[in-house]
Amino acid sequence: MKERYAVGIIGLGVMGERLLNAMVAHERFSVIAVCDISADRAKATAEHYDINAWYTNHQELLDKEELDLVYIAVPPKFHHGVALDTLAAGKHVLCEKPLAGSVKEGAEMLAAAEKAGVIHAMNFPIYYRPLFLELKRRIEEIGNIRRIDIVTHFHQWPRPWQQTAWLSGREQGGFVREVLPHFLHLTQALFGSYEVVRSDVDYPEDPEACEVGISALLRLLNGTPVTINGLGGIGQKEHLTYTIYGTEGTLTVQNWNTLLAGGKGELPVEVTMPEQDRLSLLLDEMANALDGKEARLVGFDTGLAVQKGLDTLLGIHS
């Protein structure tokens, strides 16, 4: 158990910078090194946050720095290679989602993490919010579950704040890979395993461009249907909902942060939730795990299960 744990961050895009800010503000972590393929970005980030070491090669960072934890925030295509190198160095790992580029890669990452005997965790934000525990508690109040609907609508993809080439590409981008893992994980965390019954993915004529739509049907093991309705490039403000219809009421997670609840025959109302930063809560749990205490973390095993659902939706066969 340490007063502060030394962290290295690999990948300084939007998510890398967000968690960097959270770690800088957290009393249990100290970011001592950063890495990005862009030397200008790595150097500028290190200077801005007064971090002593910056690199453009993640292996060099792993070889030279004494780290307790490595946060991997590179694009999904590179998770596998970076994670295997990090695990070979015996470092604890926090990885962005999706876990990997395929089920095969994800399985290799899980096996390497278990062999290394280190903490392996993933960043699924909804799970760490107070909203998740409140949602889980209220499910018992809405009777038998009739259906679950997942809606992911975007007026623009990639979003204005996510203008990076890989997010618009078919190889590793698209909102199915970027957004749906959150809701696949939420389904799994609340209800257990599911199967993909069918999935229709719409692609534009450009063979390099990511999908513009998806319509899919999943089923929980008890037969409850789960529908997915996803569209990009439509004349509508971004709208994300995860709705659970029960015989005695309805629950909806709206745009990540809002929980709506309504009894049978009632209109839904917003549930008041405590205002807590989900990245800070994630880091609290990571600190607990590093301290050897019980912690609520999403491991690579869960990430692999989500990867299997994701690959099936996209028709990817490892």
N, C-alpha and C positions, 0 to 999 in steps of 0.2 A: 504494500500500500504506500503510495506516494502522495505528497501534498499536491503536486502538479505533474501531469503526465505529458511527456514530450511527443508532439505530433508532427508528422510530415504530410503535406497535402499534395497530391498528384492530380493535376488538372485544375485550371483556374478560370473556367467558364462561369456561367451564371450560378450553377449550384456550388461549384468550388468556392466562389467568392462569398456566397451566402453562409455556408457553414464556417468559412474562415472567420467571418464577422462574429458568428455565434461563439466560436472557440476563443477568440480574442477576448470576448466579454465574459467567458465562463471562468470561474475561480479555480477549476480543477485541471485546466488544460493550458499548455503553452505551445504555440506553433513555432517550431524552430527552423523549419525548412519548407520551401515550396518548390514545385516543379511544373513546368508547362513547356510544350513544344515551341512556343513563341518566347524567345529570349527577352524581347522587349516587355512582354506581359509579366514574365517571371521576375525580371529585375524591378520593374515598376511596382509590382505587388509587394515584393520584399522591402523596398525602400519606403513605401507608404505605411506599412505595418511595423516597420523597424525590425524585420526578420533578418537574421545574420546571413543565412544561406539560401541561395536559389540555384536551380538546375534546369536544364532542358532535357536531361536524360534521367529517367526514374531509377535506373540501376545504379547510377552514380550516387544519387541521393541515398539509396538503400545501403550502399557500400560505405559511405562516408559519415552518415549521421547516426547517433545513438537515439533511436526512436522507440517509444512504447506503442504507438498507434499510427497507422497509415490510413488516411482517408482517400479513397479512389473516386475521382470525379471526372475521369476522362470519358469520351463517348463510348457507348456500349461495345462497339467493335473491339476495343482495346482492354476491356475489363479482364478478360481471360489471361492475357499475357502479363499484364501488370500485377494482377492478383497472384498468379503463380510465382512470380519473382518475389513479391512481398512475403508470401507464405514461406517460400524457401529460405528467406532471411529470418524467419521466426517471429514476425511482427503481427500484432493484433490488427484486424482489418475492419474498417467501416466502408461499405461499398454502395454506390448509387444503384438505382434500378434502371432497367431490368438487370438481372444478375449477370447475363452474358449474351453472346450472340446466338447461342443455340443451347438446346438441352444437353448435348454432348459436352460442350464447354463448361456449362454450369455444373454438371456432375463431376468433372475433373477439378473444378474449383472447390467444391464441397469436400471431395476426397482429400485434396491437398490441405485444406483447413483442418480437417479431422486428424490427419497425420501429424500436422504441426502442433496440434494441441493448443491452439490459440483461440481467442474470442473472434468470432466472425459475425458481423451484423450488417444490416441493410437499412437504408433510409426510406421507410414508408411513412410519410408524415402523418396521415390520418390516425394511424395506430397509436402514435405518441400524444395525440391531443386528448384533452378531457372529453371531447365529443365522443370518442370511441367507447369509453367506458359507460357513458350515459346512454349511448345508442344500444349497447349490449344489454344494459339493465332494462331498458324500455321494451325491448323485443318481447320479453315475457308478458307484457301487458296488452299486446295487440292480437292475441289469440293465435290460431293456426296461420302459417304463412301461405298466402295464396299465390303470390308472384313477386318477383323482384325485377325492376326495370332500371337499366343503366343508360343514361343519355349523355353523350359527349358531342356538343355542337360548337363549332368554331367559325367565326366570321373570317378568320385568316389563319392559315397554318404555313410555316411556323408563326407563332404569335409575334407581335411587334418587338417584344423584348427578348425574343429567342432567335434572332436572325443569324443562324450559323448554318453552313452548307449541309452538314450531315443530317440535321433535323428535317430537311426537306427531301432527302434522298431515300430511295427505296431500300438500300442495303441495310441501314440501321436507324433511319428516321421514321417520321410519321407519328400521328397521335395515338395509333394503336399501341406502338411500343412505348411511347412517352407517357401516356395518360392511363390507358386501360390497366396496366399492372397494379395501379393503386386500387382499382375497384375489384380486380380479380383477387388481390390479397385481402381486401375487406370482406369479400364473400367467403373466402376460405377461413378467415379469422372468426367470423360470426357463425357460419353454418357448416364448416367442414368441407370435404371434397365435393367436386362437381365433375360433370363430363360435358364436353362440347358436342352438341347434337349436330349443328350445322353452322357454317360461317361463310358469308358472301362478302368478299372484299372488293371494292370498286377502285380501279386504278385509272389514271389519265393515260393519254396516248404516249406521252413521254416515258420511255422504258426505264429512265433513271429516277423518275419522280415518285414520291411516296403516295400512299392511298389517299383518296378523297372521301371515302365512305366505307362503312361496315354495317352489316346487319347480321346478327348472330343469335342463336338460341343455345343456352346452356341448361342443364338440369342438375339440381342437387341430388344427392343419393336417395332422398325420399321422394323424388319425382317433381319437386317444386320447380317451375320454369323460371329461368333468368334470361331476360332479353337484353340485347345490346343494340343501341341505335346511335351510330356515330356518323357525323358529317363535317366536312371542312369546306371553307370557301362559300358560305351561305350568307344571305342577307339577314343575319341575326346576331345579336351580341353573344359573346361566349357564354355558354350555359351548360353546366355540369350538374347532373343529379343522380343520386342513388336512392331509389325509392323501394321500400319494403311494404307490401300490401298484406295486412292481416285480416282475419275475420272480425276483429274487434277494433281495428284502427290502422293508421298509416304513419310511417316514419320516413323522412326524406333528409338526406345529406345534400345540401345545396352549395355548389361552388366552394367546396372544401371546408368552409368554416361554420356554416349555419346548419343547425338541426331544427327541422320542423316536425311537429307531432300533432296528430288529430285523432280523436276517437271515432268510433263508427258513426257515420252520418254527420260528422262535424267538419268544419273547415280547419286546415292545419294552422298552427300558430308557432312562432319561433320560441325555442327553448333557450332560456338564459343560461349562458355558459361562462365560466371564469375565463378571464383574459390572460392566457399564459402562452408564451412563445414555444411553439412545438419543437424547434431546434434545440432550445435550452433544455426542454424536457427529455429529448433524445440524448443529449449529452449527460444529463443527470443519470440516466439509465446506463450509459456507457461507463461513466465513472463508477457506478455501483458494481458493474461487472469486473472492471479492472481492480477494484478493491477486494474482489472475491465475495461480494455480497449477491443476494438474489437480484435479478434484473429483468425487466420486460424488454427484450430485444428480439427483433426479427432476424433469424439466422439464415445462413446459406441454404439450409435444408428447406426452409419455407420458401426462400427465393427460387429454389429449383422447382418446387411445385408450381409456383406462379409462372415460371419460364415454360413449363410443359403446357399450361393452358394458353399462354401467349403464342407459342409456336404452333399449336393446333389451330388457333384462330387465324393465323397467317398462312397456314398450309405448309409450314416448314417441317421437313423430316430430317432428323440428324442421322 
